[in-house]
Amino acid sequence: MWMSILIVCGNMYAQSCMVITGTELHTSKTNCFEYSVGKANKAITFPDVHQVKPFCQVIPGTETKGEDT
């Protein structure tokens, strides 16, 4: 299982950044990144957002053999 993560910054200084995690888990890395990138593209349209970086993190112990890593 994969958790989506966004780093959202209000300006170019690191102090303005915050980490936002998704509320649902994804079954593959591909699905997770599709979701994260979609949310990042939506977030960057807000005038108070300077930069957004999408990420995904595998939840330890939930990966299965053959899952895309």
ZIKAQUI-V624689 format. One record per residue. N is the residue number from 1. SS is DSSP state (~ for helix, > for strand, _ for the rest). NEAR is the number of other C-alpha atoms within 8 Angstrom. Layout:
n:N ss:SS near:NEAR
n:N ss:SS near:NEAR
//
This chain:
n:1 ss:_ near:10
n:2 ss:> near:13
n:3 ss:> near:14
n:4 ss:> near:17
n:5 ss:> near:13
n:6 ss:> near:13
n:7 ss:> near:12
n:8 ss:> near:13
n:9 ss:> near:14
n:10 ss:_ near:10
n:11 ss:_ near:10
n:12 ss:_ near:8
n:13 ss:_ near:7
n:14 ss:~ near:7
n:15 ss:~ near:4
n:16 ss:~ near:9
n:17 ss:> near:11
n:18 ss:> near:7
n:19 ss:> near:8
n:20 ss:> near:8
n:21 ss:> near:8
n:22 ss:> near:8
n:23 ss:> near:4
n:24 ss:> near:6
n:25 ss:> near:10
n:26 ss:> near:11
n:27 ss:_ near:8
n:28 ss:_ near:10
n:29 ss:~ near:12
n:30 ss:~ near:7
n:31 ss:~ near:9
n:32 ss:~ near:15
n:33 ss:~ near:12
n:34 ss:~ near:8
n:35 ss:~ near:9
n:36 ss:~ near:14
n:37 ss:~ near:9
n:38 ss:~ near:8
n:39 ss:~ near:8
n:40 ss:~ near:12
n:41 ss:~ near:8
n:42 ss:~ near:8
n:43 ss:~ near:9
n:44 ss:_ near:11
n:45 ss:_ near:7
n:46 ss:_ near:7
n:47 ss:_ near:6
n:48 ss:_ near:5
n:49 ss:_ near:13
n:50 ss:_ near:11
n:51 ss:> near:10
n:52 ss:> near:12
n:53 ss:> near:8
n:54 ss:> near:12
n:55 ss:> near:10
n:56 ss:> near:12
n:57 ss:> near:8
n:58 ss:> near:10
n:59 ss:_ near:9
n:60 ss:_ near:5
n:61 ss:_ near:4
n:62 ss:_ near:7
n:63 ss:_ near:9
n:64 ss:_ near:5
n:65 ss:_ near:4
n:66 ss:_ near:4
n:67 ss:_ near:7
n:68 ss:_ near:6
n:69 ss:_ near:3
//
